[in-house]
Amino acid sequence: MSNLDTEVVVNSPESTVATSLWADAWKQFKRNKLALVGLGFIVFVLLTAVFADLIAPYSITDRDVGRSREGPSGDHWFGTDIIGRDLFSRVVYGARVSMKIGLAATSIALVVGVIFGALAGYIGKFVESAIMRFIDVFLAIPYIILAIAIATVFGKSENSVIIVLGFTGWLGVARIVRASFLQLKKQEFVEAAQALGFGRVRIMFRHILPNALQPIIVYGTIAIGSTILSEAALSFLGVGPQDPTPAWGLMVSQGRSDLANAPHLLFFPGLAIALTVTAFVFVGDGLRDALDPKLKDR
């Protein structure tokens, strides 16, 4: 039997099992009502971000002179901010900023974390020790300090926040991937791939990684919500995007001084942050339960 034929025999059962696993996971996921609600809200936020130009009645810089800090009305559904800009329009455009930062930073964290975690878990020895000590050093540095340092070099912008959160968020991903690889590299299908003479890179990313995707997907989903929350914190501290960029955290920061006189300035962007982060947590919990074989019959 040729190597090609042998590989087909080895991989075909895995493909069938994977298809069945994801089908069962989707059925289990649909049973979780909170997860479905969260997924629906995330889709709503994504559509809002994509079609913000059509949804928002005003631009992010349009000012209604003489109507600053005005409460919700027919002309301005969420009221106006400290200089008369429509708050509803800025919250809508803020969805684009938050989702861009959340998705981009989490993508960077997942790619970097998967690469380093796979190397540490599969190769082991000196490589594993070096990577894990490097992670320990990074974990000892508060990301706020890194944010301030990077913002000083690259300026206070969306890209700076993406860099900060992306290159600090990979630490947790690497640990999860390493643990999965340490367990999976002892399985028979890995030994079969090694016996066929496949290289390390192919075994790590074509054979082991697909079997380690479950915890990565769950972690990544929850991490998007955490990243959005971290972006809001950085914007609140003045390290993130600057005015007139409609970042939700920045709007909360600008509205805190007028909490007594104009609570809507803080309430609406704060509510957007809370609902979006909660939605990602619900989806992450739903995926965790759906992908856990121990909970299939519950």
C-alpha positions in Angstrom: 0.0 0.0 0.0 1.4 3.4 -1.0 1.9 6.3 1.5 -0.9 8.2 -0.1 -3.3 5.2 0.4 -2.1 4.8 3.9 -2.7 8.4 4.7 -6.2 8.2 3.4 -6.9 5.3 5.7 -5.5 7.2 8.7 -7.2 10.5 8.1 -10.7 9.4 6.9 -12.0 8.3 10.3 -10.8 11.6 11.8 -12.7 13.5 9.2 -15.9 11.6 9.8 -15.5 11.9 13.6 -14.8 15.7 13.2 -18.0 16.2 11.1 -20.1 14.3 13.6 -18.6 16.2 16.5 -19.4 19.6 15.1 -22.9 18.5 14.1 -23.5 17.3 17.7 -22.0 20.4 19.1 -24.3 22.6 17.1 -27.3 20.6 18.3 -26.2 21.0 21.9 -25.4 24.7 21.4 -29.0 25.3 20.2 -30.4 24.0 23.4 -28.7 26.8 25.4 -31.1 29.7 25.1 -28.7 32.2 26.6 -26.1 31.2 24.1 -28.5 31.7 21.2 -29.5 35.1 22.6 -25.9 36.1 22.9 -25.2 34.9 19.4 -28.1 36.9 18.1 -26.9 40.0 19.8 -23.4 39.6 18.5 -24.8 39.3 14.9 -26.8 42.4 15.6 -23.7 44.3 16.7 -21.7 43.1 13.7 -24.5 44.2 11.3 -24.6 47.6 13.1 -20.9 48.0 12.7 -21.0 47.1 9.0 -24.0 49.3 8.2 -23.3 52.1 10.6 -23.3 54.6 7.7 -26.9 53.7 6.9 -28.2 53.4 10.5 -26.7 56.5 12.1 -28.7 59.7 11.3 -25.7 61.9 11.8 -22.0 61.7 11.3 -19.6 61.4 14.3 -18.6 65.1 14.1 -22.0 66.8 13.4 -22.9 69.2 16.1 -26.2 70.6 17.1 -25.2 74.0 18.5 -26.9 75.0 21.7 -28.1 71.5 22.5 -25.1 70.1 24.4 -25.7 67.5 27.1 -29.4 67.3 26.1 -31.3 64.2 27.1 -33.0 61.7 24.8 -35.5 63.3 22.4 -37.1 62.7 19.0 -34.2 64.4 17.2 -31.5 62.7 19.3 -32.6 59.3 20.5 -29.7 58.9 23.0 -29.4 62.7 23.6 -26.3 64.8 22.8 -22.8 64.8 24.2 -20.8 67.6 25.8 -20.4 69.5 22.5 -23.8 68.7 20.9 -23.0 65.6 18.9 -25.6 63.0 18.5 -24.9 60.2 21.0 -26.9 57.5 19.2 -24.8 58.0 16.0 -21.6 57.8 18.0 -22.7 54.7 19.9 -23.6 53.1 16.5 -20.2 54.0 15.0 -18.6 52.9 18.3 -19.7 49.3 17.5 -17.4 49.4 14.5 -14.4 50.6 16.6 -15.0 48.0 19.4 -15.6 45.0 17.1 -12.6 45.9 14.9 -10.3 46.1 18.0 -11.9 43.0 19.6 -11.6 40.8 16.5 -8.2 42.1 15.3 -6.5 41.8 18.7 -8.0 38.4 19.4 -6.9 37.1 16.0 -3.3 38.2 16.7 -3.4 36.6 20.1 -4.7 33.3 18.7 -2.2 33.1 15.9 0.8 34.0 18.1 -0.5 31.8 21.0 -1.2 28.8 18.8 2.3 28.9 17.2 4.2 29.3 20.5 1.9 26.9 22.4 2.3 24.2 19.7 6.1 24.5 19.7 6.2 24.3 23.5 3.8 21.4 23.7 5.1 19.2 20.8 8.9 19.8 20.8 9.3 20.2 24.5 12.7 20.2 26.2 14.7 23.4 25.9 12.1 25.0 23.5 9.3 24.5 26.0 11.3 25.8 28.9 12.4 28.9 27.0 8.9 29.7 25.8 7.3 29.2 29.2 9.8 31.4 31.0 9.3 34.1 28.4 5.5 33.9 29.1 6.2 34.1 32.8 8.2 37.3 32.2 5.4 38.8 30.1 2.8 37.9 32.7 4.8 39.9 35.3 4.4 43.1 33.3 1.0 44.8 33.7 -0.5 45.4 30.2 -1.4 49.0 31.3 2.4 49.8 31.4 2.8 48.2 28.0 -0.1 50.2 26.7 1.4 53.5 27.9 4.8 52.5 26.4 3.4 51.5 23.0 1.1 54.5 22.9 4.1 56.8 23.5 5.9 55.2 20.5 3.0 54.7 18.1 0.5 57.3 19.3 -2.9 56.9 20.9 -5.0 55.2 18.4 -7.0 52.0 17.5 -3.8 50.4 16.1 -1.9 50.9 19.3 -4.7 49.2 21.3 -4.8 46.3 18.9 -1.0 45.9 19.3 -1.1 46.0 23.0 -4.1 43.6 23.5 -2.9 41.3 20.7 0.6 40.8 22.0 -0.4 40.4 25.6 -3.5 38.2 25.0 -1.5 35.4 23.4 -0.1 34.3 26.7 -3.2 32.5 27.9 -3.7 31.0 24.5 -0.2 29.6 24.4 -0.7 27.9 27.8 -4.0 26.2 26.7 -2.5 25.0 23.4 0.6 23.7 25.1 -1.5 21.7 27.5 -3.6 20.2 24.7 -0.5 19.3 22.6 1.2 17.6 25.6 -1.8 15.3 25.9 -2.5 14.8 22.2 1.0 14.1 21.0 0.9 10.7 22.9 -2.2 9.6 20.9 -2.0 6.8 18.3 -2.8 9.0 15.3 0.3 11.1 16.0 2.5 8.0 16.3 1.0 6.8 13.0 1.9 10.1 11.3 5.4 10.0 12.7 5.8 6.4 11.4 4.8 7.6 8.0 7.7 10.1 8.1 5.7 13.3 8.2 7.6 16.4 9.4 7.0 18.2 12.7 5.2 21.2 11.2 2.8 19.0 9.3 2.1 16.8 12.4 1.6 19.9 14.6 -0.7 21.9 12.4 -2.5 19.3 10.3 -2.9 16.4 12.6 -2.7 17.7 16.2 -4.1 21.2 15.9 -7.5 20.2 14.5 -8.0 18.0 17.5 -7.0 20.8 19.9 -9.4 23.4 18.4 -12.2 23.0 21.0 -10.6 24.8 23.9 -9.1 27.4 21.5 -12.5 28.3 20.0 -14.1 28.6 23.5 -11.2 30.7 24.8 -11.1 32.9 21.7 -14.9 33.6 21.8 -14.7 34.8 25.4 -11.4 36.6 24.7 -13.2 38.9 22.2 -15.5 40.1 24.9 -12.6 40.6 27.3 -10.7 42.5 24.7 -13.6 44.8 24.1 -13.7 45.4 27.8 -9.9 46.0 28.0 -10.2 48.5 25.1 -12.9 50.3 27.0 -10.6 50.5 30.0 -7.7 51.8 28.0 -9.9 54.4 26.3 -11.3 55.3 29.7 -7.7 55.9 30.9 -6.9 58.0 27.8 -4.5 55.5 26.3 -6.8 54.3 23.6 -8.4 56.0 20.6 -8.8 59.8 20.9 -11.6 62.2 20.1 -13.4 62.4 17.7 -13.1 58.6 17.3 -16.4 57.2 18.8 -14.9 54.6 21.1 -17.3 53.4 23.8 -14.8 53.5 26.6 -13.8 57.0 25.6 -17.5 58.1 25.7 -17.8 56.7 29.1 -14.7 58.6 30.2 -16.1 61.8 28.8 -19.5 61.3 30.5 -18.2 60.5 34.0 -17.8 64.1 35.0 -21.5 64.8 34.1 -23.0 61.8 35.7 -25.3 63.8 38.0 -26.5 66.3 35.3 -26.4 64.1 32.2 -26.4 60.4 33.1 -27.2 59.4 29.5 -23.7 60.3 28.5 -22.4 57.4 30.5 -25.4 55.1 30.5 -25.8 54.3 26.7 -22.1 53.6 25.8 -21.7 51.8 29.1 -24.8 49.7 28.3 -23.4 48.9 24.9 -20.2 47.6 26.4 -22.0 45.6 29.1 -24.4 43.9 26.6 -21.7 43.1 24.1 -19.3 41.6 26.6 -22.1 39.6 28.2 -23.2 38.3 24.8 -19.7 36.9 24.1 -19.6 35.3 27.6 -22.9 33.6 26.9 -21.7 32.3 23.5 -18.4 31.2 25.1 -20.3 29.3 27.8 -22.5 27.7 25.3 -19.6 26.6 23.1 -17.9 25.2 26.2 -20.9 23.1 27.1 -21.6 22.0 23.5 -18.0 20.9 22.9 -17.6 19.1 26.2 -18.3 15.4 25.6 -19.2 14.9 29.2 -22.2 17.1 28.8 -23.7 15.6 25.7 -26.6 13.8 27.4 -27.5 16.7 29.7 
